[in-house]
């Protein structure tokens, strides 16, 4: 069978939140764009995210900084505008799981001074709760501090579905073993992907960990990547939802918990934070034992007697940074007709789209002719299943 010809302004490899958000931005700006993805949409980093659209507040504790990632500050408002259908991609079909997160600062030496300092810095973005307003899951008494944060929690599978439905004909699945070929020419690039050949002005790589292979195929070794792994904890059978950062004097939460309905009036608790970072070197059984002890200490009112436990590993793919440090925002790089992008965090997908649009303007890329009928030869991808639906064995 001969190659099927397609023409578009931009080809995006990677059907996670970042690639699909960018697709909407491009379409709204008048560009013809295509998303090509191997496997289910969101598989890997997007589907493994906790869905917190945070503004950097959690980083103030311990560091005394306004935010470790300055671009995060505007993200809660920007995402809420999309969730309300007011700006950006229309995500009204993806109602959030929670309108806010909470932050728990347990009783500790210097804790009140730390809480007061951080509260002063973050006026308008956090509200301290009175002891009588605290959840029964937290320790009794007046020690410690509980804050409400300006952080929406999105339902990642529903966001993926909403983004796909906005431009479904432009979102296609490639065979997992399809060879990707990029051949640049004076007016752009020819993309070969299986039996599809696409003439485009630019190619954008937003495939997370998959960017490494795509860059290698394109011969772009000047964009080294790094991975920062996580080993998340999943708890099945919890009776009530919880959306909480448990913080100390570290720059990172001791544990961050989000909740996801199981369809049977219970919840999965999905746990990240330092537990997930420090658990990378631990076997699942050891991490579960560690998590049981730590969460019992932090949440003495939680009932884990009917709970089942599991873990999930995921790599956060990013541009390489000396000493392996986290990039301070979404990152882009370009060479010729190829742009590579890493959102760094799910919340920063709009920032990544902004920066890629700026690169297109810088290069005077304007909408041109297109014909995409050949895309119909490729299947429509499904949405990846969340980690708790993929567990093979519960502890």
Buried (B, 14 or more C-beta within 10 A) or exposed (E): EEBBEBBBBBBBBBBBBBBBBBBBBBBEBEBBBBBBBBBBBBBBBBBBBBBBBBBBBBBBBBBEBBBBBEBBBEBBEBBBBBBEEEEBBBBEBBEBBBBBBBBBBBEBEEBBEBBEBBBEBBEEBBBBBEEEEBBEBBBEEEBBBBBBBBBBBBBBBBBBBBBBEBBEEBBBBBEEEBEBEBEBEEEBBBBBBBBBBBBBBBBBBBBBBBBBBBBEEBEBEEBEBBBBEBBBBBBBBBEEBBBBBBBBBEBBBBBBBBBBEBEEEBBBBBBBBBBBBBBEEBEBEEBBBBBBEBBEEBBEEBEBEEBBBBBBBBBBBBBEBEEEEBBBBBBBBBBBBBBBBBBBBBBBBBBBBBBBBEBBEEBEBEBBEBEBEBBEEBEEBBBBEBBBEBBEEEB
